[in-house]
Amino acid sequence: YRAWLARYPKRGLSVAVLCNAASANAVQLGRDVAGIFLNGAVGESSKATDVKADPAAFAGRYRSRRDHTTMLLEAAGRDLRWRGQALRAIASNEFVMGEEVLAFEVDGSAGPARFRMKGPYFGERVFDRVAPWTPSRAELEAMAGEYQSEEAEVTLRVTLEDAGLVIFRRPGTRMRLTPRYQNGFENDELGSVRFLGDASGRVNEMSLGSARVWDLRLRRNSR
């Protein structure tokens, strides 16, 4: 869930936003509403707004070090966007998204290797740039199996179908996995799903990550 409250005393306006989905950007929605009543005059940052930045240089997929979920930043014309929301450039390597600032660390001609996201609610989070991954059928077959967590008292069964990996949870939940980076997947319900191997490279664990669960481990049952 997401919520945001703002008051503009000099203009006699208050805006309250309540969202029943964690994916909603309550800050941006609230500011958009306030902008309608204030004719677009919503204060955000004292930094300059006419900074020139090339969005294509920063576009790509980035993975959180905290929970391993990813953010896909896309270049659209002169904008850098996340889920359709335009990020505002405030420096050659910094952008504002709602009340958070994304500061990119550029590694020479290779482009940005990561960015640090700083905001009032979640502190500082680091996102590393990841390369896209198209797994082979053999790689997917090596991940199929049954995984169990005694801590969460849950058992998940991973199977390989024509379109990719699918997780089944009793009694009848079915969740398809989308590959994002090497051995890493995502699902709208589970968040980040990673398959981890032992010293020999055999997959023996699954790790789940989301905003509230950072690294829940499920051990693979022996075949």
N, C-alpha and C positions, 0 to 999 in steps of 0.2 A: 504494500500500500504506500501511497505517497500523498503528502499534504503540503500546502504552502499558504502563508498568510502575509499580507502586506498592507500597510497603512500609509496613506499620503495625506497627512493632516492639513496641509496648506490648501489642498484641493478638495477636501471633504470626501475622500474616497477610501474605501477599504475593499480588498479583494481576497476571498478565501477560496482555495481550490482543494477539493477532496477527490482522490482517484482510487479506484478499487483494483488497480493493476500496477505492479512494481515497475513495469516497463514505461509507464507514463512519465513525461517530464513536467511535473507540477510547476516548477519554477518558470519554464518557458511559457506554459499555458497561462499562468497567472499574469505574466508580464504582457502577453499578447492581449489579454482581456483589459488590463489597465491601460494599454496603449490606445485601445478604442475610445475609452472615456477621456483620456488625457491628450488626445490627438497625437499619439506617438511619442509624447514627451515623458518617457520612463527612464529615470537615471539608472545606469548600470555600472559604469566604471569611469574613473577620472582619467584613464589613459586615452591616448589618441585613438580616433576611429578611422583615420584615413591611411593606415599603414598598408603598404603593398606587400603581399605574400603570394607565392605561387602554390595553389592548393594541390596541384599534381605532385609536387615534391614531397608532400606529407601524406598522400593517400596510401592506403594499405590496411592490412589487418594486424592488430596489436593484441597481445595476450597479457592479462593481469598476472602479476607475480603472486597476488594474494589468493585468488580463487580460480585462476586459469581460464576464466571466461574471456571472450574476445570482443573487441570493438572494431567494426569495419568503417574506416573513414574513406569517403569517396569524393573525388573532385567533380564538381558540376559547374561548368563555366568558370566564374571567378570565385566560387564558393568552395569551402571544404565542409562536407556535410556528414552527419551521423544520423541514421534513420530519418532522413529527410530534413533534419534540422540544420540550418546554416550556423557555422561557427564564425565568430567575429575575430579578425586578426587585430592584435594590439601590439605586436612586435613582429620582427621578421621570422621568428620561430615560436611565437606564442599566440594561442587562440582562446577565446572565452566561450564556454558552453554553459548557459544558465549562470550559476554562481560559482562555477569551477573554471580553473585556468589550466590549459594543457600546454606544458612547456616541452618542446621537442629538443632532443639532444642529437645534433647532426654529426655523423662520423665521416667527415671528409666528403669525397665525391660519391660515396656509397649511399648518401642520404641519411635520414633519421633512423637510428638504431632503436630508439625508445622514446617515450614521453612520460613526464611526471604530471599527474593530475592532482591539483590541490584545490580543496574546497572547505567550506565551513562545517560540513556534516561528517565526512568520512576521512578527513585528514589527507595525507599524501599517499597516493597509490602509483606504482610504477607499471607501465605497460611496455613490453618488448615486442618489436616487430617480428612477425613470423612469416615464413614462406608458405604458400599454398601447397597442399599435399593431395595427391590422387593415389590412394592405396591400391595395390594389386589384389586380386582375389586371394592369393596365397597369404598375404599379410592380414586380410580380414578373417580368413579361416583360422589363423593362429590365435585370434582373439575370442572366437566363439567358445562358449562354455557357461558354467554356472558359477556365480559369485555370491558370497555370503558375508554379511556383517553381523556379528553377535551384538555389537554395541547398538546398532539401529534395529536389530531383530528383523532383518529383511534379506530375502534371497532374490537375486535378479538372474534371469537366464538370457544369454546373448546368443542369437542365431544369425546365420547368414542367409539372406534372401537375394533374389536377383538384383534388387535395387540397392543393396548394402546391408549393414548391420541393423538389427532390431532388438530392443530389450523388451522382455516380457516380465511383468510383475503380477503375481496372483492378486485377485482372482482373474482379471481379464484386461489389465492395462498393457497397451502395446505402444512402444516409443521408438521411433526411427531416429538413427544417429546420422548426423551430417559431418563429414570429415572437414577439419579446419586447419590442422597443422600435424606434423609427424606424430602419429599415435594418439592424437587428440581429436575429440569430436564434441559436438554440442547438440542439445535437445532442449526444446522450449520448456519442458517441465523439469528436467533434471539439471539443466545448466551445462557445466563442463563435465565431460566424461573422458578420462585418460586411462590408457592401458599401460601398465608398468611391468617390466621384466626382471628376472633374476640375473645373476652373474653370467649365466649361459645364454641369456637373451630370450628365454622362454617366458611368455606372458603369465604372470602369477597373481596379479592384483588389478583391481579397478579403483580409480580415484574419482570421486564426485565433488564438484565445487560449484558454489553459487554465492550470492550476496551474504547468506547466513550460514553456509556450510563451506568451509575452505578446502578441506582435504579429507573427506570421509573415505576410508579404505575398506574395500570388500575383497576378501581372499578368494582365490579361485579354488573350487572344489576339485579334488584329484579325479582324474578320469579313470 
